[in-house]
Every structure is written in C-alpha cells, then in structure tokens.
Amino acid sequence: MSFPVQEIYLWMLILCRCGGVLAGFPFGGENNGIPGTVKVLLACALSYIVLTITPLRIEMPHSVFMHFFFACREIIIGLAMGFVIKIAFAMIEIAGHIIANEIGLNAGEMFNPLTESDSSFASIMLIQFGIVIFFITGLDKELLRCFVQSYQILDFETTFRIQNLSELSSFVGNIFILSFKIAAPLILLNFLINFGFAILGKAAPKVNVFFLSFPLRIFSGFCLLALTVYLVYVHIATDFQQLPQKVLSIIQP
C-alpha cells in the first residue's frame, strides 16, 4: 500500500488545521487524564478521515517558503476556530468566579487541571457541568461536521481574509454578558443579604453581622444555585448551539 506525495502533503496541511481546532477544546494537557500523545494521535486520525471523505486538491509548491506559508495559514485558521470554542468555556469560568465571589467562596481556590491553574470551586463545578452539556447535546459531533464543512467553505485555494478575525472581538464581548446572566440570581441574592444585614447592623450595633452573614451567604447561595441549575443549563446550552455557526462565520471568504 503506497501513498502519493500529494496526499501526504494534503494530510499534513489538514493536520495543521485540525491541531489548531483541538487546541481550543477544554480537555487536554497532561494533568487531566488526556496525554499529549493521545491528542496528537486523535488529530492524525481525524486528519486522515477528512482526507478520505473530502475531495481536496492542491498544487505542490515549488519553494520552501510556500510550504511554510500554507502550513502557517492552516494553523492560524485552526487556532481561530478553536479559539471560538475556548471562548464559550471561558464564559462558564468567568460566571463561576462571579458566583464564588458573591457567595464567599473566592478565598478557597482549588487547582483546576483543565486550565492548569488555581480556580474557585464554583468555576470548576460549572466547567465540569459545561463539559457534560457539551457531550449530551451532541455538540462534539456538530463541531466535527463543522470542521469537515470548513474545507467546503475555505479550501486551500480560497483566500483567507484577516478581517474575519475581527468577529472574534464581538464573541469576546458576549462573554461578560452571558456570564452575568448565569450569575444574576446569585448577584441579587448577595445584594439582598448585604442589604438586610446592613439594616440589622444599624439596628443592633453590637451584633457582629459579618460572621452571621458569611455562613448564610454560602448556604443560601448553594440552595439558590441548586434551584436555578436548569436556568444555568439553558444559558450554556443556548450558547453552545450557536458555536457551529460562530466557528464557520470567521472563515467565510
């Protein structure tokens, strides 16, 4: 069994774009159970599948500079597509930080293996919840279909405009809006508790309202978060449903 040089070259270009897309997924790294070797093998396998199911053609460049140019172009396209996916999970993490700050859990940070940094308990919990939603809604299959469709929209001969990357700024702006929508009930709860204990502090100056409000904020915060878990699911799932459209929008010729 032999492979033509042109097919090997096409496979390598597809691998560059596929590697950039996989870099945006929220699971990777040595500390969360998915070694880098597995990710590389997954990228190689997906690249070969795309090569076999899509009629891609390209003329072999005659200079090393053109080889480098095409490889960098595919890496940039893949990273841009993967960055949109990373933005969606950044929204969940920011919402978790806001919730932790509102209910008083920001002091007890934990090591987050997904980002390989310290994060609050609420952020880790929401990210894990987001990963579950990612798979149960079938978004992984939609993004794979989106990756294959990206070669129908932007193949190797179509010009990729840098202006398309400007749309990423609007996606970044929506992070904070969606984060505050998720954390809105907890923000209101914290305001009501602080307002109530402020009145109590004026009515009974000798009562230490700080130590009384701290356990109440945590207990009521967890109760409200449990009651509004469906609302959190709706916000995350709605944003995830728009991900394939957002990923394809930045590569429109």
Secondary structure, DSSP 8 states (H G I E B T S, - for coil): ----HHHHHHHHHHHHHHHHHHTTSS--SGGGT--HHHHHHHHHHHHHHHHHHS-------SSHHHHHHHHHHHHHHHHHHHHHHHHHHHHHHHHHHHHHHHHT-TTSEEEETTTTEEEEHHHHHHHHHHHHHHHHTTHHHHHHHHHHHHHHHS-SSS---GGGGGHHHHHHHHHHHHHHHHHHHHHHHHHHHHHHHHHHHHH-TTS-HHHHHHHHHHHHHHHHHHHTHHHHHHHHHHHHHTHHHHHHHTT--
